[in-house]
Amino acid sequence: MERTPIPVEERSEVTGGEGQPLRPPGRLARRWAAVRATPQAGMSTAEYAVGTVAACAFAAVLYRVVTGGSVVTGLTDLVESALATLS
């Protein structure tokens, strides 16, 4: 998906405090205004890192629960009762 920059209008008639005219924004100011005006898409690097750590922590907890004694016993009992029903 290609982004097109949002045009920023030139502001040559803006006045500052005490009625002093401000000079029009430079190229950097126009570019920064265009960047702030565009919507963000996706995550930043820090958000990726936090999301990855959270996913790994969730996977570790899930692994411990599934491989715990009670879950294995429950699944074994369920499979044995299903096989007993078929016999």
Backbone atoms as SQL, in Angstrom:
CREATE TABLE atoms (id INTEGER PRIMARY KEY, chain TEXT, resi INTEGER, resn TEXT, atom TEXT, x REAL, y REAL, z REAL);
INSERT INTO atoms VALUES
  (1, 'A', 1, 'MET', 'N', 0.842, -1.165, 0.000),
  (2, 'A', 1, 'MET', 'CA', 0.000, 0.000, 0.000),
  (3, 'A', 1, 'MET', 'C', 0.891, 1.233, 0.000),
  (4, 'A', 2, 'GLU', 'N', 0.755, 2.057, -0.983),
  (5, 'A', 2, 'GLU', 'CA', 1.603, 3.230, -1.125),
  (6, 'A', 2, 'GLU', 'C', 0.942, 4.422, -0.457),
  (7, 'A', 3, 'ARG', 'N', 1.716, 5.131, 0.343),
  (8, 'A', 3, 'ARG', 'CA', 1.196, 6.328, 1.000),
  (9, 'A', 3, 'ARG', 'C', 1.497, 7.547, 0.147),
  (10, 'A', 4, 'THR', 'N', 0.538, 8.414, 0.047),
  (11, 'A', 4, 'THR', 'CA', 0.776, 9.682, -0.629),
  (12, 'A', 4, 'THR', 'C', 0.791, 10.762, 0.433),
  (13, 'A', 5, 'PRO', 'N', 1.776, 11.639, 0.397),
  (14, 'A', 5, 'PRO', 'CA', 1.852, 12.672, 1.425),
  (15, 'A', 5, 'PRO', 'C', 0.671, 13.635, 1.328),
  (16, 'A', 6, 'ILE', 'N', 0.233, 14.065, 2.461),
  (17, 'A', 6, 'ILE', 'CA', -0.860, 15.037, 2.522),
  (18, 'A', 6, 'ILE', 'C', -0.262, 16.428, 2.347),
  (19, 'A', 7, 'PRO', 'N', -0.744, 17.181, 1.370),
  (20, 'A', 7, 'PRO', 'CA', -0.157, 18.503, 1.150),
  (21, 'A', 7, 'PRO', 'C', -0.436, 19.433, 2.330),
  (22, 'A', 8, 'VAL', 'N', 0.561, 20.191, 2.697),
  (23, 'A', 8, 'VAL', 'CA', 0.429, 21.153, 3.787),
  (24, 'A', 8, 'VAL', 'C', 0.391, 22.546, 3.177),
  (25, 'A', 9, 'GLU', 'N', -0.610, 23.303, 3.528),
  (26, 'A', 9, 'GLU', 'CA', -0.754, 24.637, 2.960),
  (27, 'A', 9, 'GLU', 'C', 0.334, 25.582, 3.482),
  (28, 'A', 10, 'GLU', 'N', 0.750, 26.457, 2.644),
  (29, 'A', 10, 'GLU', 'CA', 1.701, 27.491, 3.037),
  (30, 'A', 10, 'GLU', 'C', 0.958, 28.510, 3.888),
  (31, 'A', 11, 'ARG', 'N', 1.562, 28.934, 4.990),
  (32, 'A', 11, 'ARG', 'CA', 0.927, 29.912, 5.867),
  (33, 'A', 11, 'ARG', 'C', 1.755, 31.190, 5.871),
  (34, 'A', 12, 'SER', 'N', 1.484, 32.069, 4.957),
  (35, 'A', 12, 'SER', 'CA', 2.274, 33.295, 4.883),
  (36, 'A', 12, 'SER', 'C', 1.618, 34.461, 5.620),
  (37, 'A', 13, 'GLU', 'N', 0.349, 34.363, 5.931),
  (38, 'A', 13, 'GLU', 'CA', -0.360, 35.478, 6.554),
  (39, 'A', 13, 'GLU', 'C', -0.654, 35.226, 8.023),
  (40, 'A', 14, 'VAL', 'N', 0.007, 34.268, 8.644),
  (41, 'A', 14, 'VAL', 'CA', -0.239, 33.968, 10.050),
  (42, 'A', 14, 'VAL', 'C', 0.481, 34.994, 10.896),
  (43, 'A', 15, 'THR', 'N', -0.168, 35.435, 11.963),
  (44, 'A', 15, 'THR', 'CA', 0.473, 36.404, 12.851),
  (45, 'A', 15, 'THR', 'C', 0.771, 35.744, 14.180),
  (46, 'A', 16, 'GLY', 'N', 1.839, 36.155, 14.789),
  (47, 'A', 16, 'GLY', 'CA', 2.231, 35.627, 16.087),
  (48, 'A', 16, 'GLY', 'C', 1.727, 36.533, 17.182),
  (49, 'A', 17, 'GLY', 'N', 2.315, 36.406, 18.354),
  (50, 'A', 17, 'GLY', 'CA', 1.947, 37.289, 19.452),
  (51, 'A', 17, 'GLY', 'C', 2.271, 38.735, 19.108),
  (52, 'A', 18, 'GLU', 'N', 1.528, 39.648, 19.631),
  (53, 'A', 18, 'GLU', 'CA', 1.693, 41.095, 19.415),
  (54, 'A', 18, 'GLU', 'C', 1.537, 41.494, 17.957),
  (55, 'A', 19, 'GLY', 'N', 0.826, 40.701, 17.149),
  (56, 'A', 19, 'GLY', 'CA', 0.547, 41.070, 15.771),
  (57, 'A', 19, 'GLY', 'C', 1.725, 40.963, 14.830),
  (58, 'A', 20, 'GLN', 'N', 2.838, 40.390, 15.258),
  (59, 'A', 20, 'GLN', 'CA', 4.017, 40.233, 14.418),
  (60, 'A', 20, 'GLN', 'C', 3.781, 39.110, 13.416),
  (61, 'A', 21, 'PRO', 'N', 4.015, 39.355, 12.126),
  (62, 'A', 21, 'PRO', 'CA', 3.827, 38.270, 11.150),
  (63, 'A', 21, 'PRO', 'C', 4.910, 37.204, 11.315),
  (64, 'A', 22, 'LEU', 'N', 4.504, 35.968, 11.219),
  (65, 'A', 22, 'LEU', 'CA', 5.449, 34.859, 11.256),
  (66, 'A', 22, 'LEU', 'C', 5.877, 34.536, 9.835),
  (67, 'A', 23, 'ARG', 'N', 7.114, 34.090, 9.690),
  (68, 'A', 23, 'ARG', 'CA', 7.553, 33.707, 8.358),
  (69, 'A', 23, 'ARG', 'C', 6.949, 32.346, 8.016),
  (70, 'A', 24, 'PRO', 'N', 6.761, 32.050, 6.751),
  (71, 'A', 24, 'PRO', 'CA', 6.177, 30.769, 6.353),
  (72, 'A', 24, 'PRO', 'C', 7.062, 29.620, 6.837),
  (73, 'A', 25, 'PRO', 'N', 6.450, 28.477, 7.128),
  (74, 'A', 25, 'PRO', 'CA', 7.249, 27.357, 7.611),
  (75, 'A', 25, 'PRO', 'C', 8.204, 26.866, 6.529),
  (76, 'A', 26, 'GLY', 'N', 9.361, 26.408, 6.963),
  (77, 'A', 26, 'GLY', 'CA', 10.347, 25.893, 6.036),
  (78, 'A', 26, 'GLY', 'C', 10.010, 24.484, 5.592),
  (79, 'A', 27, 'ARG', 'N', 10.901, 23.938, 4.793),
  (80, 'A', 27, 'ARG', 'CA', 10.691, 22.597, 4.235),
  (81, 'A', 27, 'ARG', 'C', 10.580, 21.546, 5.339),
  (82, 'A', 28, 'LEU', 'N', 11.427, 21.656, 6.361),
  (83, 'A', 28, 'LEU', 'CA', 11.406, 20.692, 7.451),
  (84, 'A', 28, 'LEU', 'C', 10.089, 20.778, 8.233),
  (85, 'A', 29, 'ALA', 'N', 9.621, 22.000, 8.484),
  (86, 'A', 29, 'ALA', 'CA', 8.361, 22.172, 9.210),
  (87, 'A', 29, 'ALA', 'C', 7.191, 21.623, 8.400),
  (88, 'A', 30, 'ARG', 'N', 7.194, 21.847, 7.091),
  (89, 'A', 30, 'ARG', 'CA', 6.116, 21.302, 6.254),
  (90, 'A', 30, 'ARG', 'C', 6.160, 19.784, 6.245),
  (91, 'A', 31, 'ARG', 'N', 7.366, 19.224, 6.172),
  (92, 'A', 31, 'ARG', 'CA', 7.504, 17.758, 6.166),
  (93, 'A', 31, 'ARG', 'C', 7.036, 17.171, 7.492),
  (94, 'A', 32, 'TRP', 'N', 7.416, 17.794, 8.606),
  (95, 'A', 32, 'TRP', 'CA', 7.012, 17.309, 9.924),
  (96, 'A', 32, 'TRP', 'C', 5.492, 17.389, 10.074),
  (97, 'A', 33, 'ALA', 'N', 4.881, 18.451, 9.581),
  (98, 'A', 33, 'ALA', 'CA', 3.427, 18.581, 9.642),
  (99, 'A', 33, 'ALA', 'C', 2.761, 17.491, 8.815),
  (100, 'A', 34, 'ALA', 'N', 3.336, 17.161, 7.664),
  (101, 'A', 34, 'ALA', 'CA', 2.780, 16.102, 6.825),
  (102, 'A', 34, 'ALA', 'C', 2.912, 14.744, 7.502),
  (103, 'A', 35, 'VAL', 'N', 4.033, 14.506, 8.180),
  (104, 'A', 35, 'VAL', 'CA', 4.228, 13.233, 8.887),
  (105, 'A', 35, 'VAL', 'C', 3.238, 13.104, 10.021),
  (106, 'A', 36, 'ARG', 'N', 3.027, 14.184, 10.763),
  (107, 'A', 36, 'ARG', 'CA', 2.072, 14.126, 11.880),
  (108, 'A', 36, 'ARG', 'C', 0.639, 13.980, 11.399),
  (109, 'A', 37, 'ALA', 'N', 0.340, 14.454, 10.212),
  (110, 'A', 37, 'ALA', 'CA', -1.025, 14.394, 9.699),
  (111, 'A', 37, 'ALA', 'C', -1.380, 13.021, 9.127),
  (112, 'A', 38, 'THR', 'N', -0.375, 12.213, 8.771),
  (113, 'A', 38, 'THR', 'CA', -0.663, 10.892, 8.205),
  (114, 'A', 38, 'THR', 'C', -0.944, 9.907, 9.320),
  (115, 'A', 39, 'PRO', 'N', -1.910, 9.010, 9.118),
  (116, 'A', 39, 'PRO', 'CA', -2.226, 8.036, 10.163),
  (117, 'A', 39, 'PRO', 'C', -1.106, 7.002, 10.295),
  (118, 'A', 40, 'GLN', 'N', -0.942, 6.500, 11.501),
  (119, 'A', 40, 'GLN', 'CA', 0.078, 5.480, 11.737),
  (120, 'A', 40, 'GLN', 'C', -0.484, 4.117, 11.364),
  (121, 'A', 41, 'ALA', 'N', 0.360, 3.287, 10.809),
  (122, 'A', 41, 'ALA', 'CA', -0.046, 1.929, 10.459),
  (123, 'A', 41, 'ALA', 'C', 0.999, 0.964, 11.013),
  (124, 'A', 42, 'GLY', 'N', 0.553, -0.027, 11.746),
  (125, 'A', 42, 'GLY', 'CA', 1.481, -1.024, 12.261),
  (126, 'A', 42, 'GLY', 'C', 2.114, -0.626, 13.576),
  (127, 'A', 43, 'MET', 'N', 3.042, -1.443, 14.028),
  (128, 'A', 43, 'MET', 'CA', 3.687, -1.224, 15.307),
  (129, 'A', 43, 'MET', 'C', 5.112, -0.727, 15.102),
  (130, 'A', 44, 'SER', 'N', 5.600, -0.024, 16.109),
  (131, 'A', 44, 'SER', 'CA', 6.996, 0.391, 16.086),
  (132, 'A', 44, 'SER', 'C', 7.861, -0.752, 16.604),
  (133, 'A', 45, 'THR', 'N', 9.155, -0.589, 16.555),
  (134, 'A', 45, 'THR', 'CA', 10.079, -1.637, 16.979),
  (135, 'A', 45, 'THR', 'C', 9.880, -1.979, 18.451),
  (136, 'A', 46, 'ALA', 'N', 9.689, -0.987, 19.299),
  (137, 'A', 46, 'ALA', 'CA', 9.482, -1.245, 20.730),
  (138, 'A', 46, 'ALA', 'C', 8.196, -2.027, 20.956),
  (139, 'A', 47, 'GLU', 'N', 7.157, -1.703, 20.208),
  (140, 'A', 47, 'GLU', 'CA', 5.891, -2.437, 20.351),
  (141, 'A', 47, 'GLU', 'C', 6.045, -3.879, 19.885),
  (142, 'A', 48, 'TYR', 'N', 6.837, -4.098, 18.830),
  (143, 'A', 48, 'TYR', 'CA', 7.111, -5.466, 18.394),
  (144, 'A', 48, 'TYR', 'C', 7.829, -6.246, 19.495),
  (145, 'A', 49, 'ALA', 'N', 8.796, -5.612, 20.142),
  (146, 'A', 49, 'ALA', 'CA', 9.550, -6.275, 21.205),
  (147, 'A', 49, 'ALA', 'C', 8.639, -6.654, 22.368),
  (148, 'A', 50, 'VAL', 'N', 7.795, -5.732, 22.799),
  (149, 'A', 50, 'VAL', 'CA', 6.877, -6.018, 23.905),
  (150, 'A', 50, 'VAL', 'C', 5.885, -7.099, 23.500),
  (151, 'A', 51, 'GLY', 'N', 5.369, -7.025, 22.289),
  (152, 'A', 51, 'GLY', 'CA', 4.438, -8.049, 21.815),
  (153, 'A', 51, 'GLY', 'C', 5.080, -9.422, 21.727),
  (154, 'A', 52, 'THR', 'N', 6.327, -9.474, 21.297),
  (155, 'A', 52, 'THR', 'CA', 7.040, -10.748, 21.206),
  (156, 'A', 52, 'THR', 'C', 7.279, -11.343, 22.589),
  (157, 'A', 53, 'VAL', 'N', 7.694, -10.514, 23.543),
  (158, 'A', 53, 'VAL', 'CA', 7.919, -10.998, 24.908),
  (159, 'A', 53, 'VAL', 'C', 6.607, -11.491, 25.513),
  (160, 'A', 54, 'ALA', 'N', 5.518, -10.765, 25.298),
  (161, 'A', 54, 'ALA', 'CA', 4.225, -11.185, 25.832),
  (162, 'A', 54, 'ALA', 'C', 3.772, -12.502, 25.210),
  (163, 'A', 55, 'ALA', 'N', 3.973, -12.670, 23.910),
  (164, 'A', 55, 'ALA', 'CA', 3.592, -13.914, 23.243),
  (165, 'A', 55, 'ALA', 'C', 4.416, -15.087, 23.753),
  (166, 'A', 56, 'CYS', 'N', 5.703, -14.871, 23.972),
  (167, 'A', 56, 'CYS', 'CA', 6.560, -15.940, 24.510),
  (168, 'A', 56, 'CYS', 'C', 6.159, -16.302, 25.934),
  (169, 'A', 57, 'ALA', 'N', 5.841, -15.306, 26.745),
  (170, 'A', 57, 'ALA', 'CA', 5.406, -15.577, 28.119),
  (171, 'A', 57, 'ALA', 'C', 4.100, -16.359, 28.120),
  (172, 'A', 58, 'PHE', 'N', 3.169, -15.982, 27.261),
  (173, 'A', 58, 'PHE', 'CA', 1.903, -16.700, 27.165),
  (174, 'A', 58, 'PHE', 'C', 2.125, -18.135, 26.708),
  (175, 'A', 59, 'ALA', 'N', 3.013, -18.333, 25.743),
  (176, 'A', 59, 'ALA', 'CA', 3.316, -19.680, 25.256),
  (177, 'A', 59, 'ALA', 'C', 3.941, -20.525, 26.363),
  (178, 'A', 60, 'ALA', 'N', 4.828, -19.934, 27.160),
  (179, 'A', 60, 'ALA', 'CA', 5.458, -20.674, 28.259),
  (180, 'A', 60, 'ALA', 'C', 4.430, -21.086, 29.302),
  (181, 'A', 61, 'VAL', 'N', 3.533, -20.176, 29.658),
  (182, 'A', 61, 'VAL', 'CA', 2.482, -20.503, 30.636),
  (183, 'A', 61, 'VAL', 'C', 1.570, -21.588, 30.080),
  (184, 'A', 62, 'LEU', 'N', 1.182, -21.466, 28.831),
  (185, 'A', 62, 'LEU', 'CA', 0.315, -22.465, 28.208),
  (186, 'A', 62, 'LEU', 'C', 0.988, -23.833, 28.163),
  (187, 'A', 63, 'TYR', 'N', 2.277, -23.861, 27.857),
  (188, 'A', 63, 'TYR', 'CA', 3.027, -25.123, 27.822),
  (189, 'A', 63, 'TYR', 'C', 3.054, -25.775, 29.203),
  (190, 'A', 64, 'ARG', 'N', 3.292, -24.950, 30.243),
  (191, 'A', 64, 'ARG', 'CA', 3.325, -25.491, 31.607),
  (192, 'A', 64, 'ARG', 'C', 1.962, -26.042, 32.015),
  (193, 'A', 65, 'VAL', 'N', 0.895, -25.374, 31.620),
  (194, 'A', 65, 'VAL', 'CA', -0.447, -25.844, 31.974),
  (195, 'A', 65, 'VAL', 'C', -0.758, -27.152, 31.260),
  (196, 'A', 66, 'VAL', 'N', -0.456, -27.207, 29.969),
  (197, 'A', 66, 'VAL', 'CA', -0.797, -28.389, 29.182),
  (198, 'A', 66, 'VAL', 'C', 0.042, -29.590, 29.592),
  (199, 'A', 67, 'THR', 'N', 1.297, -29.375, 29.938),
  (200, 'A', 67, 'THR', 'CA', 2.154, -30.500, 30.323),
  (201, 'A', 67, 'THR', 'C', 2.086, -30.798, 31.817),
  (202, 'A', 68, 'GLY', 'N', 1.284, -30.063, 32.557),
  (203, 'A', 68, 'GLY', 'CA', 1.122, -30.326, 33.986),
  (204, 'A', 68, 'GLY', 'C', 0.411, -31.654, 34.214),
  (205, 'A', 69, 'GLY', 'N', 0.561, -32.221, 35.415),
  (206, 'A', 69, 'GLY', 'CA', 0.016, -33.533, 35.724),
  (207, 'A', 69, 'GLY', 'C', -1.495, -33.615, 35.606),
  (208, 'A', 70, 'SER', 'N', -2.214, -32.607, 36.064),
  (209, 'A', 70, 'SER', 'CA', -3.677, -32.683, 36.063),
  (210, 'A', 70, 'SER', 'C', -4.244, -32.676, 34.648),
  (211, 'A', 71, 'VAL', 'N', -3.645, -31.897, 33.768),
  (212, 'A', 71, 'VAL', 'CA', -4.139, -31.832, 32.388),
  (213, 'A', 71, 'VAL', 'C', -3.850, -33.144, 31.663),
  (214, 'A', 72, 'VAL', 'N', -2.653, -33.678, 31.851),
  (215, 'A', 72, 'VAL', 'CA', -2.307, -34.945, 31.216),
  (216, 'A', 72, 'VAL', 'C', -3.220, -36.046, 31.732),
  (217, 'A', 73, 'THR', 'N', -3.465, -36.072, 33.036),
  (218, 'A', 73, 'THR', 'CA', -4.368, -37.072, 33.620),
  (219, 'A', 73, 'THR', 'C', -5.774, -36.915, 33.069),
  (220, 'A', 74, 'GLY', 'N', -6.248, -35.664, 32.975),
  (221, 'A', 74, 'GLY', 'CA', -7.591, -35.420, 32.449),
  (222, 'A', 74, 'GLY', 'C', -7.722, -35.856, 30.999),
  (223, 'A', 75, 'LEU', 'N', -6.724, -35.555, 30.187),
  (224, 'A', 75, 'LEU', 'CA', -6.765, -35.963, 28.783),
  (225, 'A', 75, 'LEU', 'C', -6.682, -37.485, 28.646),
  (226, 'A', 76, 'THR', 'N', -5.870, -38.113, 29.478),
  (227, 'A', 76, 'THR', 'CA', -5.758, -39.581, 29.449),
  (228, 'A', 76, 'THR', 'C', -7.091, -40.217, 29.813),
  (229, 'A', 77, 'ASP', 'N', -7.730, -39.709, 30.855),
  (230, 'A', 77, 'ASP', 'CA', -9.042, -40.234, 31.252),
  (231, 'A', 77, 'ASP', 'C', -10.070, -40.034, 30.150),
  (232, 'A', 78, 'LEU', 'N', -10.038, -38.882, 29.492),
  (233, 'A', 78, 'LEU', 'CA', -10.982, -38.603, 28.412),
  (234, 'A', 78, 'LEU', 'C', -10.785, -39.569, 27.242),
  (235, 'A', 79, 'VAL', 'N', -9.546, -39.812, 26.861),
  (236, 'A', 79, 'VAL', 'CA', -9.258, -40.724, 25.756),
  (237, 'A', 79, 'VAL', 'C', -9.647, -42.151, 26.134),
  (238, 'A', 80, 'GLU', 'N', -9.345, -42.553, 27.386),
  (239, 'A', 80, 'GLU', 'CA', -9.699, -43.915, 27.813),
  (240, 'A', 80, 'GLU', 'C', -11.215, -44.118, 27.840),
  (241, 'A', 81, 'SER', 'N', -11.941, -43.101, 28.295),
  (242, 'A', 81, 'SER', 'CA', -13.411, -43.254, 28.317),
  (243, 'A', 81, 'SER', 'C', -13.988, -43.282, 26.912),
  (244, 'A', 82, 'ALA', 'N', -13.388, -42.519, 25.988),
  (245, 'A', 82, 'ALA', 'CA', -13.851, -42.543, 24.601),
  (246, 'A', 82, 'ALA', 'C', -13.566, -43.896, 23.961),
  (247, 'A', 83, 'LEU', 'N', -12.414, -44.464, 24.255),
  (248, 'A', 83, 'LEU', 'CA', -12.078, -45.787, 23.719),
  (249, 'A', 83, 'LEU', 'C', -12.940, -46.874, 24.345),
  (250, 'A', 84, 'ALA', 'N', -13.271, -46.714, 25.628),
  (251, 'A', 84, 'ALA', 'CA', -14.133, -47.695, 26.298),
  (252, 'A', 84, 'ALA', 'C', -15.541, -47.660, 25.711),
  (253, 'A', 85, 'THR', 'N', -15.984, -46.482, 25.305),
  (254, 'A', 85, 'THR', 'CA', -17.315, -46.347, 24.713),
  (255, 'A', 85, 'THR', 'C', -17.365, -47.062, 23.366),
  (256, 'A', 86, 'LEU', 'N', -16.280, -47.002, 22.618),
  (257, 'A', 86, 'LEU', 'CA', -16.227, -47.634, 21.290),
  (258, 'A', 86, 'LEU', 'C', -16.079, -49.161, 21.393),
  (259, 'A', 87, 'SER', 'N', -15.560, -49.675, 22.507),
  (260, 'A', 87, 'SER', 'CA', -15.331, -51.121, 22.617),
  (261, 'A', 87, 'SER', 'C', -16.570, -51.886, 22.986);
